[in-house]
Amino acid sequence: MPEYIEEAEVSQLDFPWDSFLSQLITYTESQTEAPTPYALVNGLCALATVAPADLLIENLPGGPFKPLLWGMSIGRPRVERKTTSLRVTQRLLFDARPDRMGNDPFTAAALVKGLESRPIVGFWFREYGAFMDRIANVASAADLQSILLDLFDAPDPFTKELKAKTYTIYGTRVSMCGAVNPGLIEQHSTEADHRSGWFGRWGPIIWSKRERTLDDEVPPDPERRQWLCDWLSGQANDPIGRCEGLTPAAMTLWKEWNHDLDFEMAKSNSEAYIALTSGTPTCTIKMALLMAYDFGPARQGSPWRIDEDIVARAIAIGNMHHRSAVMVSERCHSSRDMQEYHKVLRCVSADPNAPTSYMDILQGCALMKKRVDDLLETAKERGEVAPQSIRGKPNFYRLDPETHQPYEPDCLPTGARDLVNSAELALLPTPNDYCEEEDDRYDETA
């Protein structure tokens, strides 16, 4: 199984040609080199943005489930064209359903006040890193994150007290979609984010790589674009029947897949892996509900059930999401461990005549004492650090020049740049290298 999500995996989903997802993927492929898995994420989030208020599934454990999604496309900056792909769908939504498009919820108060007038809304982040930076650094970020976590379950009513005023809002459904490079996730997420419910609520998460290169001339496709806009704007008036759950065959498939996930969680000792795996079924059943709305029986106006074919497609996407989410989490953990390890080593002198005291190491690396002890022990086991006594005092350390290898990362987020010395700093990208490139060659309105 490839590490990244490939375009062939999306092709194998074999959506009906007259479905919104199929037409959006085809249209996006013609307008940008971005991997088609990103178009899949954007399409599902677009469906979540425009789906009617009464679309939900009630009779599954943990329900009711409303079709809100927090989608995330991940890839290298300025290579995968993540933002270009997102912009194609975002502009369709602005043209077709501006009433469902929200402004960036950078403060808790702005988010809650906006929900009073638009309880069903989609937030589309072309600069998703800025949103992550706000969540990580703004003084009111804890309130904003707490509110978003509450809204993920679409409580009815949603109640929140802010600045001595109590807001009571009915029928909330907040979806989000963004594009980000992995360095920003490493920079702005904490270990607690991966072990708790915050990161586990995002989905579908898709990490992909570019496989195609288009010619300089990108032909417009106004007919298909208009069809997509008409589809998005016309769904508001379609009658939605009541979802009565899954068909027997679909339920059998669903239970077997959930059993497999439970088995994998039972084998793992990683809290982050368990959190991500336990959240995957929630994301997956919502995607099944949205596909039933797109090309299934939802819009026939009478009671209906999600069939086996739709559940099978949703499980396939759920597995893609799970692979990507686990890869992101593992990268963040391994990268952070390596950064902290070399942060400690940079505080240790290589001069055998001037070893570094334990207290100087502790103060210099600004990490918890137990963490420093663990990292020093690892360094001693690897032979990179040698303990040394001075006048009978053992708590001094020096680098062993024969075994120590300087750390020269080829890519670090800007927030970690203080971890490298001046020689390494010259080798690193500038902060601008982490900004998405705006390339109008692939802009359908350019």
N, C-alpha and C positions, 0 to 999 in steps of 0.2 A: 504494500500500500504506500503510495507516495506521501511525502511529508506534507506537501502543500495541496490544496484543493485544485484539481485540474479541470480544464474546460470540458474534457470528455465526460466527467462525472455529471455535469449539468446536462449535457446532451442525452445521457442515458435516462434522465428523468422523463423524457419524451412527453412533454406537455402537449395537450391538444393544440393544433395550429391556430384555432380561433380563440384561444384563451388570452387573457391579459398578460400573463407571465411569458408565454411564448412570443407574443408580438413585441413586448418590451425588450426581451433578450435579443431578438432579431434586430430591432431598431438600434439598440445600444451597440451591438456588434458592428453595425454599419457606420457608426459615428465616432468610435473610439477604439484604441488598441487595448483598453483595459480588459482584464480577464472577465469572461462571462459569469463566473461565480459572483462577482460584485453586482452585476445586473440582477442576479437572483435575489441577493440580499435587498437591494433597492426596491425590486418589484414586490417582494413580500411586505416590506415596510410601507410601500405605497398602498397596498391593499388594506393594511392595518389602519392607515390614515383615513381612508375614505369609507370603510365598511360601516354599515348602518348601526345604530345604537342597539337594536334588538338582536344582533348576531352574537350568540353565545352558546356554550354547551354546559349543561347543569349537572348531568347525572354521572360524572366521573369522580373518583376520589380526589379531594382537594379542590373541587370546583365550587362555584361556577367559574368557567374560564371565558374571559372576554378576549377578543383577538387584538390585543396590543402587543407590540414587539419593540425591543430595543436592539436594533441591528448594528453591526460593526464590520466594516471592511478593513482588513489589515494588509499592509504591504510596504515595500521599500519606498522611501520618499522620492518623488520626481521620476519614478521608473514605471510603477504599475498603473498610473493614471486613475487612482482611486477617486479623487475629487472630481475629475472629468466625468467619470461614470455616474457618480452621485448627482452631479449637476444636471445631467440629461433627464433623470427622473424628477428631480426637484422642480425644474422648470415646467415640466408637464403638469405637476400638481399645482403650481402657482397659476397656470393658465386655466386649469380645469376646476380646481377646488380651493380657491384662496381662503375660503371660510374655514378650512381645516388646517391651515398652515400657521404655526406659531412663531413668535420671535424667541431668540435664545433666552432660556430661563436662567439668567445669571444671578438672580437673587430670589430668595424664597418668596418675598412679598410680590414681586412681579409675576412669578409663576401662579400663585394662588389667585391674585386679582385677575389675571388673564383667563383662568379657568371659569370665573364667574360668567363671562360672556361666551366662552368657547370651551365647554367641558370635554369635547372630543377634539383632540388636536395632535398634530405631528410636528416634532422639532427636527429639522434637518440641518446638520452641522457640516458646512463646508470647511470650517476651521475647528474641527473637533478637539484639537489639542488645546485651544483656548478654553473650551468648556472644561476639559480635564484639569487645566491649570486653576480655574476658578474653584472647582470642587476641592482641589488640594490645598489652596492657599487663602481664599477669601475668608474673612472672619466669620461670615454667616454661612459658610459652606456646610457646616454640620447640619444646620436647619434645612438647607436645600437638599442635601443628600437624604436626610430623614424623610422629608416630604415626598421625594421621588420614590423611596422605598415603600412608603404607604400607598402611593398612587399605582405602583406596579400591580397590586392586587385589585385595582379598580373598585375600591369600597363605595357602597351606595347607601347612604350619602357619605361623602368625604367631609370631615370636619377638622378644622384647624384654627387655632387661636394665634393671631399675630398682632402685636402692638395693641393689645387690649381690645381687639375686635375678633369676634368668632365668625368664621366663614363656614357655611354649610352648603355644599354643592352636590347636586345629584347628577348621576350619569357620567362620571368622569371616565376618560380613557385616553391616556397619554402614551403616545408612541414616540420613539426616537430613532434616528439613523445617522451614522457618522462614518467618516473615513479617517484613518489614523495610521501612523507608522509605528512599528514596535518599540522604537526608542522612547517615544512619548509615553507609552504605557508603562515601560520600565521606570521612567522618571517620575510619573505622577501616581502610580498605584503603590499601595503598601501591602505587606504580607497579610495584614488583617483583611484587606479588600478581597484577596483571593481565598482566604479561609472562611470568610463570612459570606453573607448573601449578596453583597453588592456586585461583585464581578460575575457571580453565578446567575444573576438575573438577566445579564446581557445575552441576547441571542435573536437571530442567528449571528454567530461570529464566524467570519470566513477569512482565512489567510491564504492568499493565492499569489501566483507569479505570472507575469505577462508571457504569453506564448505567441502572440501575433504582432505583426508590424503592418500598418496600413500605408498605402501610397499617400503622397502629399495632398492629392485632391480627394476630399471626402464628399461624395454626392449626397445632397439633401434627399430626404424621403418624406415630403410633406403629407402624402396620402396616409402613410402609416402613422405619422405623428398625430394627424387629425383624428384617426381612428382611436388612438390611445387616449387623447383628450376627451373624445366623445364617450368612450367607455368610462373613464373616471368621473365625468360630470353626470352621466346618465344613471349611475347606480343609486343615486339618492332616492329615486322614485320607484325602484323595483321592490315588489313585495318580498318579504323574507319569511319563510315558514319557520316553525319551531324545530330546532335540532333535538332529536330524541336520543342522541348518542351514536354509537357505532353499530354497524351490522354485526351479526354473530361472527362472520369470518374476519372482519376487521378487528373485533375485540380479541379474538384468539391471537392474531398477529401482534396486537398491542401488548397483551399480557406477556407473550413470549419475549418480546424485546425488553420490556421493563424488568423481567426476571433476569435477563442477561446483564442489564445494567446493575441490578442489585448484587449479582454475583461478582462483578468487577469491583464494586465498592467494597464488598466484604474482604477482598484480597488486599486492599490498599490501606496503608497507614497514613497516607497524606490527607490532611484536612482539606487542602485546596482541591485535590482531585475529587474527594467525596462531595465537596460543595458544588463543584462544576457538574459532576455526573448526576447528582440528585436534582439539579435544576434543568437538565436537558429534556426530560419528558414534558415539563410545562411549556417550554418553548416549542416543542414538537407538536403537541396537540393543538396549540394555537395556529401553527402553520397549516395543519390539516384542516382546521376550521376555515382558514382564509382560502385555501385551495378549493374547498367545497363551495365557497362563495364565488370564486373565480370561474370554475368550469364544472362544478359538481351540481348537486340537486338543491342547493340552498335557495336559489331564486325562483323555485317553482311555485312558491306561495302556499304550500301545504306542508305538513310535518314530514321530516326527512331524517335520514341517518347517513353518517360518513361511511363510505364503502371501503373495501380492502385496498383497491388501487390507490386511492388518495392517501390512506394511512401508510402504505408502502413507500410512496414518494416522500411523505413527511418524515418517515424514519430514515430514509436515505439522506435527507437534508440534515436531520438531527445528528446523524453520525458524522457528517462533514463538520457541523458546528462543534461537536464534542472534540474531534481531533484538533481543530484549530484552537479552541479554548484551552485545552490541556497543553498544547505546544506553547501558547502565549504564557500561561502560568509557569510552566517549567523554565522557560527562558528568563522570565523575570526573577525567579528564585535563584537560578544558577548564576545569572549575571550579577545579582546583588551580592551573592556569596563571594564571587570572585573579586568584585570591587572592594568589599570590606576586607578581604584577605590581603590584597595588595596595599590597601590603605594602611594596614598595620605594618606591613613590611617597609613601607616608605618612611615610617617613623624610626626604623632601626638603622643604626650606623653600620657602614661596611668597614670602618677603620678599626682594626684589632686593638689599636692603642687608645681608642676612645669609644668604647661600647656605650650603648644607650640604656639608661636605667628603666626599670619597669614603670615607674611613675611618669617618666617623660613619654613613654609609649602610650600610656593610658590617657594622658592629657592631650597628646598630639593627634590621636586618631578619633577622639570624641565618640567612642563607642562604650556600651555597657561593659563593666568589669568582667562579667562572666563570658561575654562574647569575645573580649580580647584574650582571655585565658584560653578559650577553645581554639582561637585562631593561632595563637602562639604555639600551642601544643601541636596543632597540625603542621605548622612550619618547622617545628623541631623534628617531627616524624619524617618529614620530607627532606630534612637535612639542609633547608634553606636558612635556618637561624640556629646559631649555636649559643647556648647559655655561657656566661663568663662571670667569674668572681673577681671582685676588686677588694683588696684588703679584707678578705674573708666574707664579703657580702655577695650572695649568689644572684641577686636579682638584677643582672645586667645581661644584655643581649647584643649580638653583632651578626651581620649577614655573613654567610659563607660564600665567598665569591666563586667557588668551584661549582656549587649546585644552584645558586640563586639565579633565576632568569627574570630580567626586567619585564614588567607588564606593559605591553604596547597594544592596546585595543584598537581595532580598525574602525570601530563605531561606538560612540557613547552618546547618550542624551546630554543635552546642554547642562542639565542640572548636576551631572556627574563630572563635569570638566575640572572641578577643583580637586578631584582625586588623582590627577596625573601631574607629573612634574613638567617643567618648562620644555624639556627636550621632547617629551611625548606630546605636549600640547600642540606643537607645530605640525604634528602628523594628523591631528584630528580635524573633522569637518567644522566649518563655521556654523553658528546658529541658523543662518539662512539656508543651509543645506537641508534643514528639517522642515522647510516650508514647502507646501505643495505648489507645483508649478502650474500657473494658469496658461494653458495652451489652447489658443483660439482655433487652431487647425481642426480641433475635434468638437467645436462648439456649433451646434446645429443652427444657431441664429447669427453666427459671425458672418 
